[in-house]
Amino acid sequence: MQHSIVQEAARIICEEQVTDYRTAKQKAAERLGLPARSGLPDNAQVQQAVIEYQRLFGGDAYHDHLRRMRRTALRVMRQLAEFSPRLVGGAVSGAITEAHRLQLHAFADKPEAIDIYLHDRGIDFDQDERRYRYPDGKEQRIPLACFEVEGVGVDLAVFSENEQRRAPLSPVENQPFRRMDPVQLEKLIATAEAAA
């Protein structure tokens, strides 16, 4: 039963451009005629199924989009170097569709520093916030700057500088986010391109 939900949730994410795993799992259970509370699988299983689905059915479009997202992330991270940016989420794992946006974590004494930086460079952005949960169970609202770079959406979460060594939990893996710095991202891009 769980395997069927995982596969259907991955299909929904990839074909219907749903980015929320919980919503995809609930839709999958409903479509399979299962009760909504029937022990939904964890997000990590769905993430792995999304990667497998994209590798099987995504073709060149998927690989080109993933490459473009990662290259865009690297360019943005280099521009934001003074804020020690880190890439997290789907662009790291490969679990992405056209609907996914880049997820970056940056660090500043004051969140306004990022706003000023973007404004001074003529980058239009929207302000928002995102709730992050930490291993100790505490939740924190983190300021978010949302903008586009050459057609790729970027969500830049602005943490305080002392949060660099304290990553919040990934909603997919329920483990601290794997934060990738620009050097690690360059290696990932090179490895992926060598394998292509």
C-alpha positions in Angstrom: 0.0 0.0 0.0 2.7 2.5 1.0 4.7 1.6 -2.2 1.7 2.5 -4.3 1.2 5.8 -2.5 4.9 6.6 -3.0 4.8 5.9 -6.7 1.5 7.8 -7.2 2.8 10.8 -5.2 5.9 10.9 -7.3 3.9 10.8 -10.5 1.7 13.6 -9.1 4.7 15.8 -8.2 6.3 15.2 -11.6 3.3 15.4 -13.9 1.1 17.8 -12.1 3.9 20.1 -10.8 2.9 19.8 -7.1 5.8 20.8 -4.9 4.3 20.0 -1.5 5.0 16.3 -0.6 2.2 16.1 2.0 -0.4 17.3 -0.6 0.9 14.9 -3.2 0.7 11.9 -0.7 -2.8 12.9 0.3 -3.9 13.1 -3.4 -2.2 9.8 -4.1 -4.0 8.0 -1.2 -7.3 9.6 -2.3 -6.8 8.5 -6.0 -5.9 5.0 -4.8 -9.1 4.8 -2.8 -7.3 4.7 0.5 -8.3 6.5 3.7 -6.4 9.8 4.1 -5.1 8.6 7.5 -3.9 5.3 6.2 -0.2 5.6 7.3 1.2 7.9 4.7 4.9 7.1 3.7 7.7 9.4 4.7 8.8 12.2 2.5 12.3 10.7 1.9 10.7 7.7 0.1 8.7 10.1 -2.1 11.8 12.2 -2.8 13.7 9.1 -3.9 10.7 8.0 -6.1 10.7 11.5 -7.7 14.4 11.2 -8.6 13.8 7.8 -10.1 10.7 9.0 -12.0 12.6 11.9 -13.5 15.5 9.7 -14.4 13.2 7.3 -16.2 10.7 9.7 -17.8 12.2 13.2 -17.5 14.6 12.8 -20.4 16.8 15.6 -21.6 14.3 18.3 -20.4 14.7 17.1 -16.8 18.5 16.9 -17.0 18.8 20.3 -18.8 16.5 21.9 -16.2 18.5 20.5 -13.2 21.8 21.6 -14.8 20.3 25.1 -15.4 19.1 25.3 -11.8 22.4 24.3 -10.4 24.4 26.6 -12.6 22.0 29.5 -11.7 22.5 28.7 -8.0 26.3 28.8 -8.4 26.1 32.2 -10.1 23.8 33.6 -7.5 25.9 32.1 -4.7 29.0 33.8 -6.1 27.3 37.1 -6.3 26.1 36.7 -2.7 29.5 35.5 -1.4 29.6 38.0 1.5 26.6 36.3 3.0 28.0 32.7 2.9 25.2 31.3 0.8 24.4 27.5 0.8 22.2 25.6 -1.6 19.6 23.2 0.0 16.7 21.2 -1.2 15.7 19.7 -4.6 18.5 21.2 -6.6 21.0 19.3 -4.3 19.1 16.0 -4.4 17.9 16.2 -7.9 14.2 15.8 -6.9 13.0 18.7 -9.0 10.3 19.6 -11.6 9.7 22.7 -13.6 7.7 24.0 -10.6 10.5 23.9 -8.1 12.5 27.0 -7.1 16.1 27.2 -5.9 16.3 27.1 -2.1 19.3 29.1 -0.7 20.3 29.8 2.9 22.3 33.0 3.5 23.6 34.6 6.7 23.7 38.2 7.8 23.8 40.2 11.1 20.5 41.8 10.0 18.1 40.5 7.3 17.8 44.0 5.9 21.4 43.6 4.7 20.2 41.2 2.0 17.3 43.5 1.1 19.7 46.4 0.7 22.1 44.3 -1.4 19.4 43.2 -3.8 17.9 46.6 -4.0 21.2 48.3 -4.7 21.7 45.9 -7.7 18.3 46.5 -9.1 17.0 43.0 -8.3 13.3 43.0 -7.8 12.3 40.8 -5.0 9.3 40.0 -2.8 9.6 39.7 1.0 8.1 36.7 2.8 9.0 34.4 5.6 9.2 30.6 6.1 8.8 28.6 9.2 11.7 26.3 10.0 11.8 23.6 12.6 15.0 22.6 14.5 16.2 19.3 16.0 15.3 20.6 19.5 11.7 20.9 18.4 11.7 24.7 18.3 10.3 26.6 15.3 11.5 29.9 14.0 10.2 32.2 11.3 13.0 33.2 8.9 12.8 36.2 6.5 12.7 35.2 2.8 13.7 37.2 -0.3 12.0 35.7 -3.4 13.2 36.7 -6.9 13.9 35.4 -10.4 17.2 34.9 -12.2 16.9 34.2 -15.9 13.6 32.4 -15.4 14.7 30.4 -12.4 12.9 31.2 -9.1 15.0 31.7 -6.1 13.9 31.6 -2.4 16.7 33.1 -0.3 16.2 32.4 3.5 18.1 34.9 5.6 19.4 33.4 8.8 21.5 35.2 11.5 25.2 34.7 11.2 25.3 32.5 14.3 23.0 30.0 12.5 25.7 28.8 10.1 26.5 25.7 12.1 22.9 25.1 13.2 20.8 23.9 10.3 17.1 23.5 10.6 15.4 20.3 9.7 14.6 19.4 6.1 10.9 18.7 5.7 11.7 15.9 3.3 14.3 14.0 5.3 13.5 15.2 8.9 17.2 15.6 9.3 19.3 18.9 9.4 19.4 20.4 5.9 22.4 19.4 3.8 23.8 22.8 3.0 26.1 22.9 0.0 28.7 25.6 -0.4 29.8 26.9 -3.9 32.9 24.6 -4.0 30.8 21.5 -3.2 28.2 22.6 -5.8 30.9 23.1 -8.5 32.0 19.5 -7.8 28.4 18.2 -8.0 28.0 20.0 -11.4 31.3 18.6 -12.7 30.4 15.0 -11.5 26.9 15.2 -13.1 28.3 16.5 -16.4 31.0 13.9 -16.5 28.4 11.2 -16.0 26.1 12.6 -18.8 
